[in-house]
């Protein structure tokens, strides 16, 4: 009878691991992450840096959560396998109809739950990376963090004129207008 209790406890453990983790339940209360928000264009340089940093943190945390979900799914499936083996060796599998099926379902549910959480975390990483790229583009487009360039001095007119036509007091640096060329036969004009 004690073997049956231990087997049932192991099966219950596998089923409990199939349930969502508390951190995932807490995340469901958070608003869903989006690539862009209407207020992104109104952010200042410091706000953009804070949001870019937050996206990097979300990517790192989500990567850890995805790995944890995969590990938890493998552990739950392994626990279900151990529970079935223990029930088979103790004779409880034959004594309690449906125990093996229940343990297999619990292990399968844990695996599917872990895969779904890992996919959700991968999607969250993708969105956070895209948002970080978008915000980085806005940051660079506004030239945040770029030192202000010294003012450009415009060259004077005399320095821009060729030396052969240097400014003289009579012309004041201005050339007389060029004379129009006489029409040439064959250029489409009638003479």
C-alpha positions in Angstrom: 0.0 0.0 0.0 2.9 2.4 0.7 4.2 1.8 -2.8 0.8 2.8 -4.2 0.9 6.0 -2.1 4.4 6.9 -3.3 3.4 6.2 -6.9 0.3 8.4 -6.6 2.5 11.1 -5.0 4.9 10.9 -7.9 2.1 11.1 -10.4 0.6 14.1 -8.5 4.0 15.7 -8.7 4.1 15.3 -12.4 0.6 16.7 -12.7 1.6 19.7 -10.5 4.6 20.4 -12.7 2.2 20.6 -15.7 0.5 23.6 -14.2 1.7 27.0 -15.1 4.5 28.5 -13.1 3.7 31.5 -10.8 6.0 33.8 -12.7 4.1 33.0 -15.9 0.8 33.6 -14.2 2.1 37.0 -13.0 3.2 37.9 -16.5 -0.3 37.4 -17.8 -1.4 40.4 -15.7 1.2 42.6 -17.5 0.2 44.3 -20.7 1.4 42.5 -23.8 4.7 43.8 -25.2 4.4 45.5 -28.6 7.0 46.5 -31.2 5.9 50.1 -31.2 3.6 52.4 -29.2 2.0 55.7 -30.3 4.2 57.6 -27.7 7.5 56.3 -29.0 8.0 59.4 -31.2 7.5 61.8 -28.2 10.3 60.1 -26.1 13.3 62.1 -25.2 16.9 60.8 -25.5 17.0 59.7 -21.9 13.7 58.0 -22.1 14.8 56.1 -25.2 17.9 54.9 -23.5 15.9 53.6 -20.5 13.4 51.8 -22.8 16.3 50.3 -24.9 17.9 49.0 -21.7 14.5 47.6 -20.6 14.2 45.7 -23.9 17.6 44.2 -23.4 16.6 43.1 -19.9 13.4 41.5 -21.2 15.3 39.6 -23.8 17.7 38.2 -21.2 15.0 37.3 -18.7 12.8 35.7 -21.4 15.8 33.6 -22.6 16.2 32.3 -19.1 12.5 31.6 -18.7 12.4 29.7 -22.0 15.3 27.5 -20.8 13.6 27.0 -17.5 10.4 26.0 -19.1 12.2 23.4 -21.3 14.0 22.0 -18.2 10.7 21.9 -16.2 9.0 20.0 -19.1 11.7 17.5 -19.3 11.7 17.0 -15.5 8.0 16.5 -15.4 8.0 14.0 -18.2 10.8 12.2 -16.5 8.9 12.2 -13.2 5.9 10.7 -15.0 8.1 8.0 -16.4 9.5 7.2 -13.0 6.0 7.1 -11.5 4.9 4.6 -14.2 7.9 2.4 -13.6 7.4 2.5 -9.9 3.7 1.6 -10.3 4.6 -1.2 -12.6 7.2 -2.7 -10.3 5.0 -2.4 -7.2 2.0 -3.9 -8.9 -0.1 -0.8 -8.4 -0.3 -0.3 -12.2 -2.3 -3.5 -12.4 -4.3 -2.9 -9.2 -5.4 0.7 -10.1 -7.0 0.9 -13.6 -6.1 4.0 -15.5 -3.1 4.9 -13.3 -0.6 4.5 -16.2 -2.8 6.5 -18.6 -3.2 9.3 -16.0 0.6 9.5 -15.5 1.2 9.5 -19.2 -1.3 12.3 -19.7 0.2 14.3 -16.9 3.7 14.0 -18.4 2.4 14.9 -21.9 0.5 17.9 -20.5 3.7 19.1 -18.7 5.7 18.7 -21.9 3.1 20.6 -24.0 2.8 23.3 -21.4 6.6 23.7 -21.3 6.8 23.9 -25.1 4.0 26.5 -25.2 5.8 28.6 -22.6 9.1 28.3 -24.4 7.4 29.4 -27.7 5.8 32.4 -25.8 9.2 33.4 -24.4 10.8 33.1 -27.9 8.1 35.4 -29.3 8.7 37.9 -26.4 12.4 37.9 -27.2 11.7 38.5 -30.9 9.4 41.5 -30.1 11.8 42.9 -27.5 14.6 42.7 -30.0 12.6 44.4 -32.7 11.5 47.1 -30.3 15.1 47.7 -29.2 16.1 48.1 -32.9 13.2 50.5 -33.5 14.1 52.6 -30.5 17.8 52.6 -31.4 16.9 53.9 -34.8 14.9 56.7 -33.3 17.7 57.5 -30.9 20.3 57.7 -33.8 17.9 59.6 -36.0 17.6 62.3 -33.3 21.4 62.3 -33.0 21.1 61.6 -29.3 24.5 61.1 -27.7 26.3 62.7 -30.7 28.4 65.7 -29.8 27.3 68.9 -31.4 29.6 69.8 -34.3 31.3 73.1 -34.3 29.6 75.7 -36.5 30.7 75.6 -40.1 32.1 78.9 -41.4 31.2 79.9 -44.9 34.0 81.1 -47.2 33.9 84.6 -48.4 33.1 85.4 -52.0 36.6 86.6 -52.8 38.1 83.3 -51.7 35.6 81.4 -53.8 36.4 83.3 -57.0 39.2 81.9 -59.2 42.5 83.8 -58.9 42.4 85.0 -62.6 39.2 86.9 -61.9 40.2 88.3 -58.5 38.1 91.1 -57.1 39.0 94.5 -58.2 37.7 97.8 -57.0 36.0 98.4 -60.5 34.2 95.1 -60.8 33.8 94.3 -57.1 34.2 90.6 -57.8 31.3 90.5 -60.3 31.9 89.4 -63.9 30.1 91.1 -66.7 27.4 88.9 -68.4 28.6 86.7 -71.3 27.7 87.7 -74.9 25.3 85.4 -76.6 26.8 83.3 -79.3 25.7 83.9 -82.9 23.4 81.2 -84.3 25.2 78.5 -86.2 23.7 76.8 -89.3 22.4 73.4 -88.6 21.4 74.0 -85.0 17.7 74.0 -85.8 17.4 77.7 -86.3 16.5 79.3 -89.6 18.7 81.9 -90.9 
